[in-house]
Structure formats: C-alpha cells, structure tokens
Amino acid sequence: MEHQAAAIILAHNHPSGNPSPSPADIQLTRRFSKAGKLLDVTIMDHIIFTDSS
C-alpha cells in the first residue's frame, strides 16, 4: 500500500522551555515550505513542544 502525504506538520522540542520560535525555526519552516511547494506538499504547521507547554 502506498501513502502519499498531501500535507505535513513539523514538530520538535525546545529543551530551554521557551515555546517561541527561534530565528532558526522560522528559517527552517520557510525552507521546508519552499521544498514542499516543489513536491506539491503543504506545510500545515510547525509545532514547538516544551516540558510545560
């Protein structure tokens, strides 16, 4: 069986406890978004997890 993703969600943790996206997070999201356009895959969201949020 083959599965084709129409969209993906990026997710990672921030051990610092700060859930705000860093400049590197923003840049990575933009790069994934550009790559997704080439592959016809939408980046739905970029979620950041911490110990408390």
PDB file of N, H, CA, C and O in Angstrom:
ATOM      1  N   MET A   1       0.848  -1.175   0.000  1.00  0.00           N
ATOM      2  CA  MET A   1       0.000   0.000   0.000  1.00  0.00           C
ATOM      3  C   MET A   1       0.892   1.236   0.000  1.00  0.00           C
ATOM      4  O   MET A   1       1.885   1.296   0.726  1.00  0.00           O
ATOM      5  N   GLU A   2       0.540   2.197  -0.801  1.00  0.00           N
ATOM      6  H   GLU A   2      -0.266   2.148  -1.391  1.00  0.00           H
ATOM      7  CA  GLU A   2       1.316   3.427  -0.886  1.00  0.00           C
ATOM      8  C   GLU A   2       0.528   4.577  -0.259  1.00  0.00           C
ATOM      9  O   GLU A   2      -0.668   4.732  -0.503  1.00  0.00           O
ATOM     10  N   HIS A   3       1.221   5.382   0.555  1.00  0.00           N
ATOM     11  H   HIS A   3       2.193   5.256   0.754  1.00  0.00           H
ATOM     12  CA  HIS A   3       0.599   6.550   1.185  1.00  0.00           C
ATOM     13  C   HIS A   3       1.275   7.797   0.637  1.00  0.00           C
ATOM     14  O   HIS A   3       2.503   7.889   0.613  1.00  0.00           O
ATOM     15  N   GLN A   4       0.486   8.732   0.208  1.00  0.00           N
ATOM     16  H   GLN A   4      -0.511   8.657   0.228  1.00  0.00           H
ATOM     17  CA  GLN A   4       1.028   9.981  -0.304  1.00  0.00           C
ATOM     18  C   GLN A   4       0.567  11.113   0.606  1.00  0.00           C
ATOM     19  O   GLN A   4      -0.627  11.289   0.846  1.00  0.00           O
ATOM     20  N   ALA A   5       1.533  11.874   1.105  1.00  0.00           N
ATOM     21  H   ALA A   5       2.503  11.732   0.910  1.00  0.00           H
ATOM     22  CA  ALA A   5       1.207  12.985   2.011  1.00  0.00           C
ATOM     23  C   ALA A   5       0.809  14.198   1.198  1.00  0.00           C
ATOM     24  O   ALA A   5       1.550  14.637   0.318  1.00  0.00           O
ATOM     25  N   ALA A   6      -0.362  14.740   1.491  1.00  0.00           N
ATOM     26  H   ALA A   6      -0.964  14.383   2.206  1.00  0.00           H
ATOM     27  CA  ALA A   6      -0.796  15.982   0.872  1.00  0.00           C
ATOM     28  C   ALA A   6      -0.323  17.166   1.689  1.00  0.00           C
ATOM     29  O   ALA A   6      -0.220  18.285   1.186  1.00  0.00           O
ATOM     30  N   ALA A   7      -0.034  16.905   2.970  1.00  0.00           N
ATOM     31  H   ALA A   7      -0.118  15.997   3.379  1.00  0.00           H
ATOM     32  CA  ALA A   7       0.425  17.958   3.872  1.00  0.00           C
ATOM     33  C   ALA A   7       1.188  17.317   5.023  1.00  0.00           C
ATOM     34  O   ALA A   7       0.972  16.151   5.355  1.00  0.00           O
ATOM     35  N   ILE A   8       2.088  18.097   5.630  1.00  0.00           N
ATOM     36  H   ILE A   8       2.264  19.044   5.360  1.00  0.00           H
ATOM     37  CA  ILE A   8       2.821  17.615   6.800  1.00  0.00           C
ATOM     38  C   ILE A   8       2.822  18.685   7.880  1.00  0.00           C
ATOM     39  O   ILE A   8       2.615  19.867   7.608  1.00  0.00           O
ATOM     40  N   ILE A   9       3.061  18.247   9.110  1.00  0.00           N
ATOM     41  H   ILE A   9       3.229  17.287   9.331  1.00  0.00           H
ATOM     42  CA  ILE A   9       3.209  19.149  10.251  1.00  0.00           C
ATOM     43  C   ILE A   9       4.601  18.918  10.816  1.00  0.00           C
ATOM     44  O   ILE A   9       4.975  17.783  11.113  1.00  0.00           O
ATOM     45  N   LEU A  10       5.363  19.985  10.964  1.00  0.00           N
ATOM     46  H   LEU A  10       5.059  20.907  10.723  1.00  0.00           H
ATOM     47  CA  LEU A  10       6.685  19.910  11.568  1.00  0.00           C
ATOM     48  C   LEU A  10       6.525  20.036  13.079  1.00  0.00           C
ATOM     49  O   LEU A  10       5.696  20.813  13.551  1.00  0.00           O
ATOM     50  N   ALA A  11       7.309  19.283  13.837  1.00  0.00           N
ATOM     51  H   ALA A  11       7.983  18.651  13.453  1.00  0.00           H
ATOM     52  CA  ALA A  11       7.240  19.361  15.295  1.00  0.00           C
ATOM     53  C   ALA A  11       8.602  19.029  15.886  1.00  0.00           C
ATOM     54  O   ALA A  11       9.308  18.147  15.398  1.00  0.00           O
ATOM     55  N   HIS A  12       8.956  19.744  16.936  1.00  0.00           N
ATOM     56  H   HIS A  12       8.382  20.461  17.333  1.00  0.00           H
ATOM     57  CA  HIS A  12      10.195  19.458  17.664  1.00  0.00           C
ATOM     58  C   HIS A  12      10.104  20.064  19.055  1.00  0.00           C
ATOM     59  O   HIS A  12       9.176  20.813  19.362  1.00  0.00           O
ATOM     60  N   ASN A  13      11.074  19.732  19.888  1.00  0.00           N
ATOM     61  H   ASN A  13      11.828  19.123  19.639  1.00  0.00           H
ATOM     62  CA  ASN A  13      11.053  20.250  21.256  1.00  0.00           C
ATOM     63  C   ASN A  13      12.061  21.387  21.435  1.00  0.00           C
ATOM     64  O   ASN A  13      13.019  21.518  20.674  1.00  0.00           O
ATOM     65  N   HIS A  14      11.820  22.191  22.448  1.00  0.00           N
ATOM     66  H   HIS A  14      11.042  22.084  23.067  1.00  0.00           H
ATOM     67  CA  HIS A  14      12.747  23.224  22.899  1.00  0.00           C
ATOM     68  C   HIS A  14      13.104  22.898  24.350  1.00  0.00           C
ATOM     69  O   HIS A  14      12.320  23.199  25.250  1.00  0.00           O
ATOM     70  N   PRO A  15      14.250  22.299  24.593  1.00  0.00           N
ATOM     71  CA  PRO A  15      14.645  21.970  25.962  1.00  0.00           C
ATOM     72  C   PRO A  15      14.755  23.201  26.868  1.00  0.00           C
ATOM     73  O   PRO A  15      14.700  23.076  28.092  1.00  0.00           O
ATOM     74  N   SER A  16      14.911  24.382  26.276  1.00  0.00           N
ATOM     75  H   SER A  16      14.956  24.484  25.282  1.00  0.00           H
ATOM     76  CA  SER A  16      15.033  25.609  27.064  1.00  0.00           C
ATOM     77  C   SER A  16      13.742  25.943  27.806  1.00  0.00           C
ATOM     78  O   SER A  16      13.762  26.693  28.782  1.00  0.00           O
ATOM     79  N   GLY A  17      12.605  25.380  27.341  1.00  0.00           N
ATOM     80  H   GLY A  17      12.589  24.771  26.549  1.00  0.00           H
ATOM     81  CA  GLY A  17      11.321  25.689  27.957  1.00  0.00           C
ATOM     82  C   GLY A  17      10.617  26.867  27.309  1.00  0.00           C
ATOM     83  O   GLY A  17       9.472  27.159  27.653  1.00  0.00           O
ATOM     84  N   ASN A  18      11.266  27.547  26.385  1.00  0.00           N
ATOM     85  H   ASN A  18      12.197  27.310  26.104  1.00  0.00           H
ATOM     86  CA  ASN A  18      10.677  28.684  25.687  1.00  0.00           C
ATOM     87  C   ASN A  18       9.996  28.177  24.416  1.00  0.00           C
ATOM     88  O   ASN A  18      10.671  27.692  23.508  1.00  0.00           O
ATOM     89  N   PRO A  19       8.654  28.285  24.339  1.00  0.00           N
ATOM     90  CA  PRO A  19       7.954  27.764  23.169  1.00  0.00           C
ATOM     91  C   PRO A  19       7.986  28.699  21.954  1.00  0.00           C
ATOM     92  O   PRO A  19       7.483  28.338  20.890  1.00  0.00           O
ATOM     93  N   SER A  20       8.557  29.868  22.096  1.00  0.00           N
ATOM     94  H   SER A  20       8.965  30.161  22.960  1.00  0.00           H
ATOM     95  CA  SER A  20       8.607  30.809  20.971  1.00  0.00           C
ATOM     96  C   SER A  20       9.566  30.300  19.900  1.00  0.00           C
ATOM     97  O   SER A  20      10.625  29.762  20.221  1.00  0.00           O
ATOM     98  N   PRO A  21       9.196  30.468  18.617  1.00  0.00           N
ATOM     99  CA  PRO A  21      10.090  30.025  17.553  1.00  0.00           C
ATOM    100  C   PRO A  21      11.355  30.881  17.494  1.00  0.00           C
ATOM    101  O   PRO A  21      11.299  32.108  17.571  1.00  0.00           O
ATOM    102  N   SER A  22      12.473  30.217  17.359  1.00  0.00           N
ATOM    103  H   SER A  22      12.518  29.220  17.296  1.00  0.00           H
ATOM    104  CA  SER A  22      13.749  30.924  17.224  1.00  0.00           C
ATOM    105  C   SER A  22      13.903  31.376  15.773  1.00  0.00           C
ATOM    106  O   SER A  22      13.169  30.901  14.906  1.00  0.00           O
ATOM    107  N   PRO A  23      14.836  32.280  15.490  1.00  0.00           N
ATOM    108  CA  PRO A  23      15.098  32.646  14.090  1.00  0.00           C
ATOM    109  C   PRO A  23      15.429  31.417  13.239  1.00  0.00           C
ATOM    110  O   PRO A  23      15.046  31.354  12.071  1.00  0.00           O
ATOM    111  N   ALA A  24      16.132  30.448  13.814  1.00  0.00           N
ATOM    112  H   ALA A  24      16.443  30.500  14.763  1.00  0.00           H
ATOM    113  CA  ALA A  24      16.452  29.224  13.074  1.00  0.00           C
ATOM    114  C   ALA A  24      15.185  28.417  12.783  1.00  0.00           C
ATOM    115  O   ALA A  24      15.066  27.824  11.711  1.00  0.00           O
ATOM    116  N   ASP A  25      14.238  28.389  13.725  1.00  0.00           N
ATOM    117  H   ASP A  25      14.335  28.871  14.595  1.00  0.00           H
ATOM    118  CA  ASP A  25      12.964  27.695  13.499  1.00  0.00           C
ATOM    119  C   ASP A  25      12.205  28.335  12.343  1.00  0.00           C
ATOM    120  O   ASP A  25      11.668  27.638  11.482  1.00  0.00           O
ATOM    121  N   ILE A  26      12.165  29.644  12.330  1.00  0.00           N
ATOM    122  H   ILE A  26      12.601  30.210  13.029  1.00  0.00           H
ATOM    123  CA  ILE A  26      11.457  30.378  11.276  1.00  0.00           C
ATOM    124  C   ILE A  26      12.112  30.115   9.925  1.00  0.00           C
ATOM    125  O   ILE A  26      11.424  29.883   8.931  1.00  0.00           O
ATOM    126  N   GLN A  27      13.432  30.151   9.891  1.00  0.00           N
ATOM    127  H   GLN A  27      13.991  30.340  10.699  1.00  0.00           H
ATOM    128  CA  GLN A  27      14.161  29.902   8.649  1.00  0.00           C
ATOM    129  C   GLN A  27      13.913  28.464   8.165  1.00  0.00           C
ATOM    130  O   GLN A  27      13.696  28.240   6.974  1.00  0.00           O
ATOM    131  N   LEU A  28      13.944  27.507   9.077  1.00  0.00           N
ATOM    132  H   LEU A  28      14.119  27.690  10.044  1.00  0.00           H
ATOM    133  CA  LEU A  28      13.714  26.110   8.711  1.00  0.00           C
ATOM    134  C   LEU A  28      12.301  25.918   8.157  1.00  0.00           C
ATOM    135  O   LEU A  28      12.113  25.209   7.169  1.00  0.00           O
ATOM    136  N   THR A  29      11.314  26.545   8.790  1.00  0.00           N
ATOM    137  H   THR A  29      11.467  27.120   9.593  1.00  0.00           H
ATOM    138  CA  THR A  29       9.938  26.449   8.314  1.00  0.00           C
ATOM    139  C   THR A  29       9.828  27.005   6.901  1.00  0.00           C
ATOM    140  O   THR A  29       9.158  26.411   6.056  1.00  0.00           O
ATOM    141  N   ARG A  30      10.464  28.115   6.637  1.00  0.00           N
ATOM    142  H   ARG A  30      11.009  28.597   7.323  1.00  0.00           H
ATOM    143  CA  ARG A  30      10.435  28.706   5.290  1.00  0.00           C
ATOM    144  C   ARG A  30      11.101  27.788   4.270  1.00  0.00           C
ATOM    145  O   ARG A  30      10.617  27.644   3.148  1.00  0.00           O
ATOM    146  N   ARG A  31      12.217  27.165   4.665  1.00  0.00           N
ATOM    147  H   ARG A  31      12.611  27.282   5.577  1.00  0.00           H
ATOM    148  CA  ARG A  31      12.924  26.258   3.744  1.00  0.00           C
ATOM    149  C   ARG A  31      12.071  25.023   3.452  1.00  0.00           C
ATOM    150  O   ARG A  31      11.989  24.585   2.305  1.00  0.00           O
ATOM    151  N   PHE A  32      11.439  24.462   4.479  1.00  0.00           N
ATOM    152  H   PHE A  32      11.506  24.818   5.411  1.00  0.00           H
ATOM    153  CA  PHE A  32      10.561  23.319   4.266  1.00  0.00           C
ATOM    154  C   PHE A  32       9.367  23.705   3.398  1.00  0.00           C
ATOM    155  O   PHE A  32       8.925  22.919   2.559  1.00  0.00           O
ATOM    156  N   SER A  33       8.850  24.902   3.598  1.00  0.00           N
ATOM    157  H   SER A  33       9.208  25.540   4.279  1.00  0.00           H
ATOM    158  CA  SER A  33       7.721  25.370   2.810  1.00  0.00           C
ATOM    159  C   SER A  33       8.096  25.478   1.333  1.00  0.00           C
ATOM    160  O   SER A  33       7.330  25.065   0.463  1.00  0.00           O
ATOM    161  N   LYS A  34       9.268  26.032   1.054  1.00  0.00           N
ATOM    162  H   LYS A  34       9.891  26.367   1.761  1.00  0.00           H
ATOM    163  CA  LYS A  34       9.732  26.128  -0.340  1.00  0.00           C
ATOM    164  C   LYS A  34       9.919  24.744  -0.949  1.00  0.00           C
ATOM    165  O   LYS A  34       9.533  24.506  -2.093  1.00  0.00           O
ATOM    166  N   ALA A  35      10.514  23.830  -0.182  1.00  0.00           N
ATOM    167  H   ALA A  35      10.828  24.023   0.748  1.00  0.00           H
ATOM    168  CA  ALA A  35      10.709  22.459  -0.665  1.00  0.00           C
ATOM    169  C   ALA A  35       9.361  21.781  -0.885  1.00  0.00           C
ATOM    170  O   ALA A  35       9.182  21.044  -1.855  1.00  0.00           O
ATOM    171  N   GLY A  36       8.425  22.030   0.009  1.00  0.00           N
ATOM    172  H   GLY A  36       8.571  22.629   0.797  1.00  0.00           H
ATOM    173  CA  GLY A  36       7.097  21.449  -0.121  1.00  0.00           C
ATOM    174  C   GLY A  36       6.402  21.898  -1.392  1.00  0.00           C
ATOM    175  O   GLY A  36       5.703  21.115  -2.035  1.00  0.00           O
ATOM    176  N   LYS A  37       6.591  23.152  -1.751  1.00  0.00           N
ATOM    177  H   LYS A  37       7.159  23.788  -1.229  1.00  0.00           H
ATOM    178  CA  LYS A  37       5.980  23.653  -2.990  1.00  0.00           C
ATOM    179  C   LYS A  37       6.516  22.900  -4.197  1.00  0.00           C
ATOM    180  O   LYS A  37       5.765  22.603  -5.127  1.00  0.00           O
ATOM    181  N   LEU A  38       7.806  22.589  -4.191  1.00  0.00           N
ATOM    182  H   LEU A  38       8.416  22.830  -3.436  1.00  0.00           H
ATOM    183  CA  LEU A  38       8.397  21.833  -5.301  1.00  0.00           C
ATOM    184  C   LEU A  38       7.813  20.429  -5.386  1.00  0.00           C
ATOM    185  O   LEU A  38       7.674  19.869  -6.474  1.00  0.00           O
ATOM    186  N   LEU A  39       7.470  19.861  -4.224  1.00  0.00           N
ATOM    187  H   LEU A  39       7.583  20.315  -3.341  1.00  0.00           H
ATOM    188  CA  LEU A  39       6.943  18.498  -4.156  1.00  0.00           C
ATOM    189  C   LEU A  39       5.423  18.444  -4.101  1.00  0.00           C
ATOM    190  O   LEU A  39       4.838  17.363  -4.030  1.00  0.00           O
ATOM    191  N   ASP A  40       4.783  19.610  -4.133  1.00  0.00           N
ATOM    192  H   ASP A  40       5.258  20.488  -4.191  1.00  0.00           H
ATOM    193  CA  ASP A  40       3.330  19.729  -4.018  1.00  0.00           C
ATOM    194  C   ASP A  40       2.827  19.170  -2.691  1.00  0.00           C
ATOM    195  O   ASP A  40       1.815  18.470  -2.645  1.00  0.00           O
ATOM    196  N   VAL A  41       3.552  19.490  -1.603  1.00  0.00           N
ATOM    197  H   VAL A  41       4.374  20.058  -1.640  1.00  0.00           H
ATOM    198  CA  VAL A  41       3.177  19.098  -0.248  1.00  0.00           C
ATOM    199  C   VAL A  41       3.089  20.362   0.598  1.00  0.00           C
ATOM    200  O   VAL A  41       4.041  21.140   0.652  1.00  0.00           O
ATOM    201  N   THR A  42       1.968  20.570   1.250  1.00  0.00           N
ATOM    202  H   THR A  42       1.194  19.939   1.206  1.00  0.00           H
ATOM    203  CA  THR A  42       1.750  21.758   2.075  1.00  0.00           C
ATOM    204  C   THR A  42       2.308  21.541   3.479  1.00  0.00           C
ATOM    205  O   THR A  42       2.127  20.476   4.071  1.00  0.00           O
ATOM    206  N   ILE A  43       2.983  22.549   4.000  1.00  0.00           N
ATOM    207  H   ILE A  43       3.130  23.414   3.519  1.00  0.00           H
ATOM    208  CA  ILE A  43       3.407  22.540   5.399  1.00  0.00           C
ATOM    209  C   ILE A  43       2.263  23.184   6.190  1.00  0.00           C
ATOM    210  O   ILE A  43       2.011  24.382   6.064  1.00  0.00           O
ATOM    211  N   MET A  44       1.578  22.379   7.001  1.00  0.00           N
ATOM    212  H   MET A  44       1.783  21.406   7.103  1.00  0.00           H
ATOM    213  CA  MET A  44       0.399  22.858   7.722  1.00  0.00           C
ATOM    214  C   MET A  44       0.749  23.686   8.954  1.00  0.00           C
ATOM    215  O   MET A  44       0.085  24.680   9.249  1.00  0.00           O
ATOM    216  N   ASP A  45       1.796  23.274   9.675  1.00  0.00           N
ATOM    217  H   ASP A  45       2.335  22.466   9.435  1.00  0.00           H
ATOM    218  CA  ASP A  45       2.133  23.956  10.915  1.00  0.00           C
ATOM    219  C   ASP A  45       3.529  23.536  11.346  1.00  0.00           C
ATOM    220  O   ASP A  45       4.076  22.553  10.847  1.00  0.00           O
ATOM    221  N   HIS A  46       4.093  24.283  12.266  1.00  0.00           N
ATOM    222  H   HIS A  46       3.649  25.082  12.671  1.00  0.00           H
ATOM    223  CA  HIS A  46       5.371  23.953  12.886  1.00  0.00           C
ATOM    224  C   HIS A  46       5.145  24.108  14.384  1.00  0.00           C
ATOM    225  O   HIS A  46       5.042  25.224  14.894  1.00  0.00           O
ATOM    226  N   ILE A  47       5.068  22.987  15.078  1.00  0.00           N
ATOM    227  H   ILE A  47       5.152  22.081  14.664  1.00  0.00           H
ATOM    228  CA  ILE A  47       4.724  22.974  16.496  1.00  0.00           C
ATOM    229  C   ILE A  47       5.993  22.812  17.327  1.00  0.00           C
ATOM    230  O   ILE A  47       6.852  21.989  17.015  1.00  0.00           O
ATOM    231  N   ILE A  48       6.098  23.609  18.390  1.00  0.00           N
ATOM    232  H   ILE A  48       5.400  24.278  18.644  1.00  0.00           H
ATOM    233  CA  ILE A  48       7.230  23.546  19.301  1.00  0.00           C
ATOM    234  C   ILE A  48       6.719  23.094  20.662  1.00  0.00           C
ATOM    235  O   ILE A  48       5.815  23.703  21.234  1.00  0.00           O
ATOM    236  N   PHE A  49       7.305  22.025  21.171  1.00  0.00           N
ATOM    237  H   PHE A  49       8.039  21.530  20.707  1.00  0.00           H
ATOM    238  CA  PHE A  49       6.945  21.477  22.474  1.00  0.00           C
ATOM    239  C   PHE A  49       7.993  21.844  23.514  1.00  0.00           C
ATOM    240  O   PHE A  49       9.181  21.936  23.204  1.00  0.00           O
ATOM    241  N   THR A  50       7.548  22.051  24.747  1.00  0.00           N
ATOM    242  H   THR A  50       6.584  21.976  24.999  1.00  0.00           H
ATOM    243  CA  THR A  50       8.456  22.214  25.879  1.00  0.00           C
ATOM    244  C   THR A  50       7.961  21.302  27.007  1.00  0.00           C
ATOM    245  O   THR A  50       6.933  20.639  26.866  1.00  0.00           O
ATOM    246  N   ASP A  51       8.680  21.271  28.104  1.00  0.00           N
ATOM    247  H   ASP A  51       9.515  21.809  28.219  1.00  0.00           H
ATOM    248  CA  ASP A  51       8.241  20.463  29.230  1.00  0.00           C
ATOM    249  C   ASP A  51       6.897  20.929  29.786  1.00  0.00           C
ATOM    250  O   ASP A  51       6.129  20.129  30.321  1.00  0.00           O
ATOM    251  N   SER A  52       6.616  22.232  29.656  1.00  0.00           N
ATOM    252  H   SER A  52       7.240  22.882  29.221  1.00  0.00           H
ATOM    253  CA  SER A  52       5.390  22.774  30.264  1.00  0.00           C
ATOM    254  C   SER A  52       4.343  23.230  29.258  1.00  0.00           C
ATOM    255  O   SER A  52       3.233  23.590  29.648  1.00  0.00           O
ATOM    256  N   SER A  53       4.672  23.222  27.984  1.00  0.00           N
ATOM    257  H   SER A  53       5.574  22.929  27.667  1.00  0.00           H
ATOM    258  CA  SER A  53       3.671  23.656  27.000  1.00  0.00           C
ATOM    259  C   SER A  53       3.905  23.005  25.660  1.00  0.00           C
ATOM    260  O   SER A  53       3.158  23.255  24.714  1.00  0.00           O
TER     261      SER A  53
END
